[in-house]
Every structure is written in C-alpha cells, then in structure tokens.
Amino acid sequence: MTDGSSKGEEIQRLFDTVPEYYDRMNRIMTLGRHAAWCRDVARRAQVPAGGSLLDIATGTGVIALEAARRYPGATIHGVDFSEGMLAGARTKPGAEAVTWQFADANDLPFADGTFDAVTHGYLLRNVEDAERVLAEQFRVLAPGGRLVILETCPPRGLLRRPVALGVKVVVPLLGQVVAHDRRSYTYLEESTLGFMSPEQVAEILGRLGFVDVAWDRRFLGTHMIVTATKP
C-alpha cells in the first residue's frame, strides 16, 4: 500500500500488471497451499453473526471471498490500492457478496471501531512503515476485534540457507516461465527474504496495544499466520 512515496508508487504499478496470473503463480509457488492458508485466515477471523470484516490488500479477493462464504450474514469489505487487482476480484464467482473499494492502508477511509475483524495477505512486506499500517488496523477494529495476518518470512535454522537459495532461484524463474515477468517476481523474492520474523511482527503488535498475539510458521518457515486481538 502506498503513502505517495516512490517505493509505494512502484509497487502499485507492479501489482497493476500482475492480476491475470497472480492466483496461478501463488498456487504454483506454494505447491497449492495458498488457498488453504486463505481459508485458515478467514476461519481465524471469527466474525460474529451479523458482524463485519475488512480484508486489506485484498488483491484478487481470495480471503474476502472465503470470508463471504464462511460468514454469509456478515458485511465484507475488500480494499486494495491496485485498481487492476480489484477489477480481477470483481469478476470472480460470489464477488457481489463483497464491497470492493480502492483504499490506502496508511489512511483507511473508515471510522474508528468499524470492524469486528481485519485480515490481510502479503501486505506488510510491501509498505514503507509496517507499524503505521498496523496502527490504522488497530484504530478501525472494534474492541474485542480480531486481526489475522498472512505473510512471508525469512526461513531459519538449518533450512535457512537451502530454502533461501531455492527462493532466490525458483521464484524469479517461475515468474519468467509462467508469467513472463521476471522483474516482478524478483521483487517478490527479495521482499520474502528481507521481511520481518514473526517475533518482530508480534513485538510491533504488542507495542500498539494488541493482546493474545500468536503465530505459526508454514511452508518450511517461509510463511506465517499471525493472530491478535484488540482489547
């Protein structure tokens, strides 16, 4: 999500170019696990009957659409800073159950305490100031609301070097072969290996006032799902 910086504008242009093959690349790169992780994110949101959920950086809408299926009486908003991504989301089956909207994660166009849950996938590695973005999410959550984050993270332990080497080689190569877009997926490889650990994300969440912060790693330690609650 962009705050008007040159990095934000570059990332925005990047995501406007990838909607046609974004879902396919996610399936390939995660060996088919991406959809299951998104279902898990929606499940962990625990939206109450008649409640509301905001999915930020919704992309092609995988999490938002799963939330709409899981919580049929809830109000679901899917927001993104890429009009190209939103256009793709609006064409999917069930899209009419979600309110799709352009929005900047640094300055969400919603009142304090609006949502019972906030979710996002692969947002934080693409922002200039993760703490500012998470503070906005704290603001729009209602008391007792749940935050669920799906993100990449650098591998650790004995697998760190071989997994990192695999990411460096395989991700740009897949981008070239499948999407004919090596440049975009070279950025993805760099942002995956350079992003924060779950412990670092948890530290920020605690500093902002979130409680019950927990996480687990997936896919050889290269992905994480983090949950937290607003008191």
C-alpha positions in Angstrom: 0.0 0.0 0.0 1.3 3.4 -0.9 1.8 6.6 1.0 2.8 8.5 -2.1 6.4 7.5 -1.9 8.4 6.4 -4.9 8.6 2.9 -3.5 4.8 2.8 -3.0 4.2 4.1 -6.5 6.5 1.5 -7.9 4.8 -1.4 -6.0 1.4 0.0 -7.1 2.5 -0.2 -10.8 3.8 -3.7 -10.2 0.5 -5.0 -8.8 -1.5 -3.3 -11.6 0.5 -5.6 -14.1 0.0 -9.0 -12.4 -3.7 -9.8 -11.9 -4.0 -12.1 -14.8 -1.5 -14.6 -13.5 -1.4 -13.7 -9.7 -3.6 -16.6 -8.5 -1.8 -19.1 -10.7 1.6 -18.0 -9.5 0.5 -18.2 -5.9 -0.7 -21.8 -6.4 2.5 -22.8 -8.1 4.8 -21.1 -5.6 3.1 -22.6 -2.6 2.5 -26.1 -4.2 -1.2 -25.5 -4.0 -1.3 -24.4 -0.3 -2.2 -20.7 -0.8 -6.0 -21.2 -1.0 -5.9 -23.4 2.2 -4.0 -20.7 4.0 -6.5 -18.1 3.0 -9.3 -20.3 4.2 -7.5 -20.6 7.5 -7.1 -16.8 7.7 -10.9 -16.4 7.2 -11.7 -19.1 9.8 -9.4 -17.5 12.4 -11.1 -14.1 11.9 -14.1 -15.5 13.9 -16.6 -12.9 12.6 -19.7 -12.9 14.8 -23.2 -13.3 13.3 -24.1 -10.1 11.5 -20.6 -8.7 12.1 -18.1 -7.1 9.7 -14.7 -7.9 8.2 -12.2 -5.7 6.4 -9.7 -7.5 4.1 -6.8 -5.1 3.2 -4.6 -5.7 0.2 -7.4 -8.0 -0.9 -5.7 -8.5 -4.3 -7.9 -10.9 -6.3 -10.1 -11.3 -3.3 -9.3 -14.8 -2.2 -9.5 -14.1 1.6 -12.5 -11.7 1.2 -14.5 -14.2 -0.9 -13.7 -17.0 1.5 -14.9 -14.8 4.4 -18.1 -14.1 2.5 -18.8 -17.8 2.1 -18.0 -18.6 5.7 -19.9 -15.7 7.3 -23.0 -15.2 5.0 -24.7 -12.8 7.3 -21.6 -10.5 7.7 -20.6 -7.4 5.9 -17.3 -8.0 4.0 -15.2 -5.2 2.6 -12.2 -5.9 0.3 -9.9 -3.0 -0.3 -6.7 -2.6 -2.3 -4.5 0.2 -3.8 -4.4 -1.6 -7.2 -7.4 -1.0 -9.4 -6.1 -3.8 -11.6 -6.3 -6.3 -8.7 -9.8 -5.0 -7.7 -11.0 -5.4 -11.3 -9.9 -9.1 -11.2 -11.6 -9.6 -7.9 -14.9 -8.2 -9.1 -15.1 -10.9 -11.8 -14.9 -13.9 -9.5 -17.9 -16.0 -8.5 -19.6 -14.6 -5.4 -18.0 -11.2 -5.8 -21.4 -9.5 -5.4 -21.2 -10.5 -1.7 -18.2 -8.3 -1.1 -17.9 -4.5 -1.2 -14.8 -3.8 -3.2 -13.1 -0.4 -2.7 -9.8 1.4 -3.5 -8.0 2.3 -0.3 -4.6 3.2 1.1 -3.6 1.0 4.1 -1.8 4.0 5.6 -5.0 6.0 5.8 -8.1 3.7 5.8 -11.4 5.5 4.9 -13.3 4.0 7.8 -14.3 5.3 11.2 -12.8 4.1 14.5 -14.1 0.8 15.7 -15.9 -0.1 12.5 -14.9 -3.8 12.0 -15.1 -7.0 14.1 -12.2 -8.4 12.1 -9.3 -7.3 9.9 -7.4 -9.6 7.6 -4.7 -9.2 5.1 -2.3 -11.4 3.0 1.1 -10.2 1.9 0.5 -6.6 2.8 3.2 -5.7 5.4 6.3 -6.5 3.2 5.0 -4.0 0.7 4.7 -0.9 2.9 7.1 1.7 4.0 6.0 1.7 7.6 4.5 -1.5 8.9 3.8 0.0 12.4 1.8 2.9 10.9 -0.2 0.4 8.8 -0.9 -1.8 11.8 -1.9 1.2 13.9 -4.5 2.0 11.4 -5.8 -1.5 11.7 -6.0 -1.2 15.4 -7.9 2.0 15.0 -10.7 0.6 12.7 -11.1 -2.6 14.8 -13.9 -2.7 17.3 -13.0 -3.7 20.9 -12.6 -7.4 21.0 -11.9 -7.5 17.2 -9.5 -9.9 15.7 -6.6 -9.3 13.4 -5.3 -12.1 11.2 -2.2 -11.7 9.1 -0.8 -14.0 6.3 2.8 -13.1 5.4 6.0 -14.4 4.1 9.0 -14.5 6.5 12.7 -15.4 6.2 13.5 -19.1 6.9 15.5 -20.0 9.9 17.6 -22.8 11.4 19.4 -25.5 9.3 17.0 -25.0 6.4 17.6 -21.3 6.2 20.4 -21.3 3.6 19.0 -24.0 1.2 15.5 -22.6 1.4 16.7 -19.1 0.8 18.7 -20.3 -2.2 15.7 -22.0 -3.5 13.6 -18.9 -3.2 16.3 -16.8 -4.9 16.5 -19.2 -7.9 13.0 -20.6 -8.2 10.7 -17.6 -7.7 12.2 -15.3 -10.4 12.5 -18.4 -12.8 8.8 -19.2 -12.3 8.0 -15.5 -12.9 9.8 -15.7 -16.2 8.3 -19.1 -17.3 4.7 -18.8 -16.1 4.0 -15.1 -16.1 6.7 -13.8 -18.5 7.5 -11.3 -15.7 10.9 -12.0 -14.1 11.2 -8.4 -12.7 8.0 -8.5 -10.6 8.9 -11.9 -9.1 12.5 -10.9 -8.4 11.0 -8.2 -6.2 8.8 -10.9 -4.5 11.9 -13.0 -3.8 13.7 -10.0 -2.3 10.8 -8.9 -0.1 10.2 -12.5 1.1 13.8 -13.0 2.3 14.1 -9.4 3.6 10.9 -9.2 5.6 10.5 -9.4 9.4 10.2 -12.5 11.5 7.0 -13.4 13.4 8.7 -12.3 16.6 9.3 -8.9 15.2 5.7 -8.5 13.9 4.5 -9.6 17.4 6.7 -7.0 19.1 5.1 -4.3 17.0 1.6 -5.6 17.7 2.2 -5.6 21.4 3.6 -2.1 21.3 0.4 -0.9 19.6 -1.8 -2.4 22.3 -2.9 -5.8 20.7 -3.2 -8.7 23.1 -3.3 -12.5 22.7 -0.7 -12.3 19.9 0.2 -15.7 18.5 1.7 -17.1 15.3 2.7 -20.3 13.5 5.0 -20.9 10.5 4.2 -22.6 7.3 5.9 -24.0 4.2 9.5 -24.6 5.5 9.3 -21.5 7.6 8.8 -19.1 4.7 5.2 -18.1 5.6 3.5 -17.2 8.8 -0.1 -16.6 10.1 -0.3 -14.2 13.0 -3.3 -13.5 15.1 -4.0 -10.8 17.6 -6.9 -9.2 19.4 -7.8 -5.5 20.2 -8.7 -5.3 23.9 
